[in-house]
Every structure is written in structure tokens, then in C-alpha cells.
């Protein structure tokens, strides 16, 4: 059996520990604790990924709008 709990450390109390004990009923368990990693930092940490991301970003077509132009464009897209 496997379970993953994503909680804030402030939520760990005796009731939480008791629930885990009940769920695994006297079996050996492994507890692995980690903090979420920033996905952007992770992707940019590898030079090949960084190059790929920036090359693709530069290849994407772009559009520039004034606020009025954007509103009109959005209306046309939502109400063809």
C-alpha cells in the first residue's frame, strides 16, 4: 500500500499520526519528507532545457494589443 500526503507542517498533529497508524496497521513504513521544488528553477537548472525553452519561446508567434484592441479581439474570439 502506498499513500502520499501533501499537507502543511502545521497540520501534522496527533490525529494525523493516529490516522497513519490505523491506515498501515502495525506494518513497517517509510517516511519521506520533502518540500515542493519550484518547477521553473528545476527546468532552467539544466543548460539543454534552458536553451530549448528560450529557443521555443522566441519561435512562438506574438501579438501586441492595446487594451481596447484586446477587448475587441477577445469578444470576436468568444462570440464568432
Number of C-alpha atoms within 10 A of each C-alpha: 5 6 8 7 6 10 8 8 7 6 9 10 9 9 10 11 11 10 11 13 13 11 12 13 9 8 8 7 11 6 6 6 7 6 7 6 8 8 9 9 10 11 13 15 11 11 10 10 13 15 12 12 14 11 11 9 11 9 9 8 6 7 6 7 10 8 9 9 11 13 12 13 13 12 11 10 9 8 7 6
